[in-house]
Amino acid sequence: MSRIATRIRLDPRRRGDDEVTLVQRVKVDMQPDIQAKLQVQIQTCCRGLLVAAMALSTSACFTLSATGSDQAVPAHVTGDYHVRAGAPVNVFLRSVDDQPLHFWQHAADIGAGPHRLLVDCSVVATQKLSRHELNVSLESGVRYRLNAEANDQQGCTRITLDELE
């Protein structure tokens, strides 16, 4: 970003006609605004990383509670986070029994019994988005995960709700 330039300065107290004294080195900036631009880019990147870290660290708070007051241990249904870097297929839980999830929520605590789940499935490579309705029967205290079977030509072909161990 900088280079050392050499300036020759003639000494006013010359001793001889052809004698040139001292060579002075001076630091010369090639492009002074590059450093400022780089600093702004680093600050912007750090802010984005900070927001993403905060969102992931508080993800336990981003769960919809759709249980009745009589349920002691609800079932837990989890979809994908809305921000996923590099995932080829994303499965988002949109609503539970016609109660929509907010954009920051990716999971729901649901009472045992039959429920209607509305799910969006996205294939990143082809940018295909499809909506699926699942009618499921959940057991109390069990953790579930939404999964998708997909290909590039047809998009999401099947959505499953799998039990986690």
N, C-alpha and C positions, 0 to 999 in steps of 0.2 A: 504494500500500500504506500510505501514511501521509498525514496532512494536517497543516497548520499550524493550531493552535487559538489563539485569542486569549483571554488572561486579563487582566482588569482588576484591578490591585492598587491599593488606596488607600494613599497615602503617609501614614504616621503623623504626619508633620510638615506638616500641612495649612496652607496660607496663607490659604485662604478657605473658606467653607462649601461651595460647590459646585464646588471645584476637584478634579479627579481627575487625578493625575499618572500617570505611566508605564504604557504598555501593554507587557506582557511576552509574547513569543512562545515557545511551548513546542511541541515536536514530540510528537504523540500518535500512537501506533500503533493503527490500526484493528483489525487481526487479527494478533497477534504470531506465531501459529503458521503462518501462510501461508508465510513465508520459510523456515521449517524444513522444511515439507512439500515446497516447491519444490526445496530443496537435496537432499533424499532422492531425489526423482524424477530429478534430473539425475545423481546418482551412480549410480543403478540403470541408467539409460540408457547411461551411459558404460561401465559394466561389461559390459553386453550387447554394445555395439559393440566393445569390446576383445576379448571372447571370439570374436566373429565374425571380426574381423580376424586373430586368431591362427590360427583354424581355416583360413581361406582362404590365409594365407601359408604354412602348412605342408602344404598339400594335396598336394604332391608326395610326401610321406611316406605318404600314405594310399592306397597302391596294393598290391593283392594280387599276390604273386609266385607264379605257378603254372607255372613253367618247369622243365624238367628240367635237370640239370647239364651236358648236352651241347649246349644251345642257347646260342649266343653272343649273338645279337640277338633278343629276343622280340618278338612282336606286342604292341601296347598297345591295349586296349579301354577306352573311357571312357563312363560314363553320367553322369547329372546328379548334382549335389551334393544331399544330403538337405535342405538348407536353401536354398530358392530363393524369393526375394521377387518376386512378380508374374508368374512363368512360368505360362502357361495349361496346359501339358502337361509332366509330369515323367516321365523314363524312368530307372529305377534298376536297376543291375546287382546281382542278388541272389546268384548263385553261378556258379562256373565248374567244370564237370565234377563236380558235387555237392560242391564245396568252397565253403561259404558265405563271403560277404564280411561283415566287421564293419560296424556302422552308420556308422562314420566313414570307410569306404572307398568310393570311387566309381569306381575303375578297377582294371584287372588287367593285369599283364604275363604273357603266355601264349605258350608255345612254338608253333611252326608246326605245322599239321596240323588234323585235325578235332576240334571241341570242342562241348560242350553248354553253352549259356548260359541261365540262368534270369533273366528280366527282369520287373520290375513297372512298370506304366504307370498314371499317375494323371492324370485330367482334373480340374483344380481347380474349374472352374465348377459341375460337377455332382457332384463328390466321388466319381466312379467310379474304382475301382481294379481292374485286371485283371493277371493273371500270364500270361506268354508264355514258351514254350520255343523257343530258336533253335538249330538244328544248323548250325554254320558250319565252314568250312575257312579257316584263317588263314595268312597268309604271314609269314615272318620279317622283322622290322624295319619292318613297316607299322603305322601308327597308324589306329585305327578309332574311330568315334563311333556310339553308339546313337541312333536317331531314331525318332519315332512319327508315324503318321498318325492323327488323332483328330477326332471331332466331339462335340458336346454330347449328342446323342441316343444314340449307340452307344458312346461312350467311345473307347478305343484300338482301331482296326480293323487296324492293321498296324505291326509293328516292323521296322526295317531296320538293318543294320550297314553304315555308309558309310565308305569310305576317306577319310582326311584328307590333304591335300597338304602 
